[in-house]
Amino acid sequence: GVMVDRQQRRELIAQAIDQAASEREARADLPEELLEELTDLVERPSLIEGSIEESSLDLPAEVLSTVMRSHQRYVPLYSRSATVDPLSLQARGCLLPQFLCISNGLDGAEASIRRGNERVLKARLADAAFFLDADRAVKSEQRRHQLSRVTFAEGLGSLLDRCERLEWLAQTLGLSLGLDAGVQADACRAAHLCKHDLVSQMVGEFPELQGLMGGKYLLAEGEPASVALAVQEHYQPRGADDALPSSDAGAVVALAERLELLLSIFAKGQRPSGSSDPYALRRAGNGILQILWERQWRLDLQQLLQQACNHWADLLPGFAIKASDLQADLQEFLRQRLISQLEDQGEAIDLVQAVTAQSASQQLLRDPLDALDRLRVQRGFQNLFPSELMGSHVGPSPCHITGRQHSMAFRAGVAFWGHMGVEADVRQLSDTDHRVLSEAIALHKHHRELIHGGTYQVVDRPAGEQAWMVLAPDHSEALAALAMLETPSTPFPNRYRFIGLDADRQYELKLVWPGTLRPKQTNHRDELSDAQWSGDWLMSVGLSLPILQPESLLIYHLKAV
C-alpha cells in the first residue's frame, strides 16, 4: 500500500539502494538532492535494476551519470575500487553497465517497467554518442572561433572577446604571482581555449558538463594534460562547498574567470543589490578569496585591479569608464566579500571587524592572505585580552574578565600596532607607567608613516609565540614584533626568519621596544651583537632572538644601510 510517512519512505529508498549496491560490490551515485527528489516522486517505492549496453561504456562516465541522474532520475553504479579519471572519454573500468531505478508501480509489473526505462535510456545514450562523435569531428580551435557568433553580454562583445580578456588576465596573474614559466604557459593556453566547448553539441544538450567536456576534448586532441585539467577546473568553485582547483594553472584561470566577470559587469554599470545578483558576482568574489587562501598565494589585488581597470577602460571605450572609480568600487566590493567570507567560515565577528576595519581596507587587498595571518595574531592576543575589546582598545589591567595582570609595556606594545589604544586612568598610573606610555607615543609618532603605509606580514615563529612585521613599500625599513603568549616549551633560543626584505641589501637591527626596559635573557650567543645583517641572511637563515618571559613583547627596527 501507500507509504504515507515521508521519512519512512526516504529510509526505505536509501536502504534498498545501499543493499543493491553492496551486493554488486559497487558504489551508488546517489547525491542528497536526488534522494530527496525520489522520496517525493513515489508513494509506494520499490527498487528495480536495469542495464545498458556494453557499448554505452564508450561514453564518458560523467555523461552517463548525468543522463541517468539528472534526466531520468536513475542511480548509476560505480565500481567500488575504481577511480574516475576526469579527463577520460570513456567509462569502462569505473562505471557498471547497470543502474537502479525507484519505481512507483504495482507488484508484478517490474519486468515491464524495467524494459520501458531501459528503452528510454538507450535512446538518450544514443543521442549522447551522436553528440560526442559530432564534437570530436571538429577541432577545439575551430569551436573557439565560433564563439565570435555568441554574445556574452550587451556591450561586452562576444564570448571570443571574453576569451581574449581571460587570456590577458591569466598572463598578468602569472607574472604577478611569480609562477614558474611552465605554469604560466599552461594557464595562458587554457585561458585561450577554456570556452570552446560552449558551442559543442554535448554541452548544448547537457550544460552542466561545460568545462568538463572541454578538458576531455583537448586531451584527446593532444593538448597537455595540465592544460586540459586547467580548462576543467576553471569553473571551480561553483559554490561554497564545491572543490577548489587542484592545479596551479587551473587556479590561475579560475581567478581570471572571476576577475574578468567582475571587471566587465562592473564596467557595464551593474552591481549586485539585495537579493538580485544575476551574474553571481558575490559568488565570484568569494571564489577569488577562497582560491588565494587555499593556495597560500600572496597577490597584490590593489595593484592588479589598477592595472586591469586601466586596461578595461581602453578595451571598452563605449562605457566611458573612469578607471579610478571602477577600481574603488571593485575594492570595496571585494572588501565586503572578504568580511562575509570570514564570517561564513565561522570566524568571530569581533575579530573579523578588527582585521577588516575600514582604515585597513587597502592593506587587505594588497594581500588578502594577510587577513588570515592577522586573524591568527588576533586569536593569540584574544587569550590575553577580552574579545569584546579587540580592535578598539587594549582593556584595563587587571582584565575584568580573565583577571590577568598585564604590564603597561606589554599593553602599550600591543596598542602600538594599529587600530587600538590603551584604556587607563592616567591619574592612577605610576611614574614608570607614565614613562612607558610617553615612550610608546613617541615611538609610534616616529614610525607613523611606516605603520600606516607599510605592508604587514606574519613571520614564522614557534608555538606559543606571535611574530609579525610591517615593511616599507621600498623595502628600506621594517618594524618587527615578537610576542610571547605563554611559557616557552624549550629553554633554547628559536630562529626567526623575516620576509619581504631586499636580499641584496644590508640591514641594521635595533631593539626599540620596550624602550628603556629590557627583557630578561637566558645565556646564549647574542647574534645581535653584529651591527649589520644581509637581507638574504635574515630571510633564509634568520636570527636567534632572546627568549621572552610569558606575556612580553619586543619590537625591532630594521633599517637598510
Order of alpha helices (4+ residues) and beta strands (2+ residues): alpha-beta-alpha-beta-alpha-beta-beta-alpha-alpha-alpha-alpha-alpha-alpha-alpha-alpha-alpha-alpha-alpha-alpha-alpha-alpha-alpha-alpha-alpha-beta-beta-beta-beta-beta-beta-alpha-beta-beta
